[in-house]
Amino acid sequence: MPFIIVAFLVISSLFSGDFSGFLLLVGIIISSLITIAVSSFVVKGIETTKMDEWYKKMHNCNILTINETVLSFLPLSTHTFAFIFGYFIYVIVTNKVVIKNALLIAMLTILVFIDVLYNFNSCAEGYVLLPLIIGVFSGVMWALMIGKANQMVPQEDGASKCNITKGLYKCKIKRTGQVVSA
């Protein structure tokens, strides 16, 4: 699911003709590397008697492995959802479009909650809080770092129109009154 959401955001920014989706992807990748680094410290802190059980749990819960070795002992799905949540909450609040994006906020909140609950019960137990905190914090920090001009601001665009003609999907996307693509 995190891959699908990130891919949608990148493709959506391509269609709108802006670079913000790629910047969001870069932020998620950098923050993921931080989470992976923190996970190696978490593993060192676990007692060796519990290590085999912990490794089996995390191996079953992670699809990202390198040579049958788990990439991260912390759930990267939680991190990705938390990053997107922190990023969009910051962007929505600072751009004063909270009411227009109430459904997005509710959906992101539910998605983060379900993922945290699943990973808490099935995989990472209390360690699920680390990627949650790292993700939200780095999402907000990334939105601050890239600046308001480069942020992906979720908003409805009534001027853009999409339709299907002769089996071909065509969109007219307008940006600042000008057609971006036809």
C-alpha positions as CSV (number, residue, x, y, z in Angstrom):
1,M,0.0,0.0,0.0
2,P,2.8,2.6,0.7
3,F,4.2,1.9,-2.8
4,I,0.8,2.5,-4.4
5,I,0.2,5.8,-2.5
6,V,3.7,7.2,-3.2
7,A,3.4,6.1,-6.9
8,F,0.1,7.9,-7.1
9,L,1.5,11.1,-5.7
10,V,4.5,11.0,-8.1
11,I,2.3,10.3,-11.1
12,S,-0.2,12.9,-10.0
13,S,2.5,15.5,-9.8
14,L,3.7,14.5,-13.3
15,F,0.2,15.1,-14.7
16,S,-0.1,18.5,-13.0
17,G,3.3,19.4,-14.4
18,D,5.1,20.1,-11.2
19,F,8.0,18.7,-9.3
20,S,6.5,18.3,-5.8
21,G,5.8,14.6,-6.1
22,F,9.4,13.9,-6.8
23,L,10.5,16.0,-3.9
24,L,8.1,14.1,-1.7
25,L,9.6,10.8,-2.9
26,V,13.2,12.0,-2.2
27,G,12.1,13.0,1.3
28,I,10.6,9.6,1.9
29,I,13.7,7.8,0.7
30,I,16.0,10.0,2.9
31,S,13.8,9.5,5.9
32,S,13.6,5.7,5.2
33,L,17.4,5.5,5.3
34,I,17.3,7.2,8.7
35,T,14.7,4.6,9.9
36,I,16.8,1.7,8.6
37,A,19.9,3.1,10.4
38,V,17.9,3.5,13.6
39,S,16.6,-0.1,13.2
40,S,20.2,-1.4,13.3
41,F,20.6,0.2,16.7
42,V,17.3,-1.3,17.9
43,V,18.5,-4.8,17.0
44,K,21.7,-4.3,19.0
45,G,19.5,-3.4,22.1
46,I,17.5,-6.6,21.9
47,E,18.5,-9.5,24.2
48,T,20.2,-12.4,22.3
49,T,17.6,-14.8,23.8
50,K,14.8,-12.9,22.1
51,M,16.7,-12.2,18.9
52,D,15.6,-15.4,17.1
53,E,12.0,-14.8,17.8
54,W,12.3,-11.1,16.8
55,Y,14.1,-11.9,13.6
56,K,11.4,-14.5,12.6
57,K,8.6,-12.0,13.2
58,M,10.3,-9.2,11.3
59,H,11.2,-11.5,8.4
60,N,7.6,-12.5,8.0
61,C,6.4,-8.9,8.2
62,N,8.9,-7.3,5.8
63,I,8.8,-7.8,2.1
64,L,12.0,-5.8,1.6
65,T,15.0,-8.1,2.0
66,I,18.5,-8.2,0.6
67,N,19.9,-11.7,0.3
68,E,17.3,-13.0,2.7
69,T,18.3,-10.4,5.2
70,V,15.6,-8.0,6.5
71,L,16.3,-4.4,5.2
72,S,14.8,-2.8,8.3
73,F,13.8,-4.3,11.7
74,L,11.3,-1.4,12.1
75,P,8.2,-1.4,9.9
76,L,8.9,0.9,6.9
77,S,5.2,0.9,6.0
78,T,4.5,2.7,9.3
79,H,7.3,5.1,8.6
80,T,6.0,5.9,5.0
81,F,2.4,6.4,6.1
82,A,3.6,8.6,9.1
83,F,5.8,10.6,6.8
84,I,3.0,11.3,4.3
85,F,0.7,12.1,7.3
86,G,3.1,14.6,8.8
87,Y,3.9,16.2,5.5
88,F,0.3,16.7,4.4
89,I,-1.0,17.8,7.8
90,Y,1.7,20.4,7.9
91,V,1.0,21.5,4.3
92,I,-2.7,21.5,4.8
93,V,-2.6,23.5,8.0
94,T,-0.1,26.1,6.8
95,N,-2.0,26.7,3.5
96,K,-5.3,27.0,5.4
97,V,-7.2,24.3,3.4
98,V,-8.1,22.1,6.4
99,I,-11.9,22.1,5.7
100,K,-11.4,21.2,2.1
101,N,-9.1,18.3,3.0
102,A,-11.0,16.9,6.0
103,L,-11.6,13.6,4.1
104,L,-7.9,13.3,3.3
105,I,-7.0,13.9,6.9
106,A,-9.5,11.4,8.1
107,M,-8.3,8.7,5.6
108,L,-4.6,9.3,6.4
109,T,-5.4,9.1,10.1
110,I,-7.3,5.8,9.7
111,L,-4.5,4.4,7.5
112,V,-1.8,5.2,10.0
113,F,-3.9,3.9,12.9
114,I,-4.6,0.5,11.1
115,D,-0.9,0.1,10.1
116,V,0.4,0.9,13.6
117,L,-2.2,-1.4,15.1
118,Y,-1.3,-4.3,12.7
119,N,2.5,-3.8,13.2
120,F,2.1,-3.5,17.0
121,N,0.1,-6.8,17.2
122,S,1.9,-8.8,14.5
123,C,5.5,-7.6,14.2
124,A,7.2,-4.8,16.0
125,E,5.3,-4.5,19.2
126,G,6.2,-1.3,21.0
127,Y,9.0,-0.6,18.6
128,V,6.4,0.5,16.1
129,L,6.5,3.9,17.8
130,L,10.0,4.6,16.5
131,P,9.2,4.7,12.8
132,L,5.9,6.5,13.6
133,I,7.8,9.3,15.4
134,I,10.6,9.4,12.8
135,G,8.1,9.5,9.9
136,V,5.8,12.3,11.3
137,F,8.8,14.4,12.4
138,S,10.7,14.0,9.2
139,G,7.6,14.6,7.1
140,V,7.0,18.0,8.8
141,M,10.7,18.8,8.6
142,W,10.9,17.9,4.9
143,A,7.9,20.2,4.2
144,L,9.7,23.0,6.0
145,M,13.0,22.4,4.2
146,I,11.6,22.3,0.6
147,G,9.6,25.5,1.2
148,K,6.1,26.5,0.4
149,A,6.7,26.9,-3.4
150,N,7.8,23.2,-3.7
151,Q,5.1,21.6,-1.5
152,M,2.4,19.4,-2.9
153,V,-0.8,21.2,-1.7
154,P,-3.9,19.0,-2.0
155,Q,-6.7,21.0,-3.6
156,E,-9.6,20.6,-5.9
157,D,-9.1,22.0,-9.4
158,G,-12.5,22.6,-11.1
159,A,-10.8,23.8,-14.2
160,S,-9.2,20.4,-15.0
161,K,-11.3,18.0,-17.0
162,C,-10.8,14.3,-17.9
163,N,-12.9,12.1,-20.2
164,I,-12.8,9.0,-22.3
165,T,-13.0,9.4,-26.1
166,K,-12.9,6.4,-28.4
167,G,-11.2,4.3,-25.6
168,L,-8.5,7.0,-25.0
169,Y,-8.3,8.7,-21.7
170,K,-7.7,12.4,-22.2
171,C,-7.2,15.1,-19.6
172,K,-7.0,18.9,-19.9
173,I,-5.1,20.0,-16.8
174,K,-5.0,23.7,-16.2
175,R,-2.5,25.5,-14.0
176,T,-2.8,29.2,-13.4
177,G,-5.4,29.4,-16.2
178,Q,-3.2,27.8,-18.9
179,V,-3.7,24.3,-20.3
180,V,-0.7,22.2,-19.2
181,S,-1.5,19.1,-21.4
182,A,-4.3,18.2,-23.7
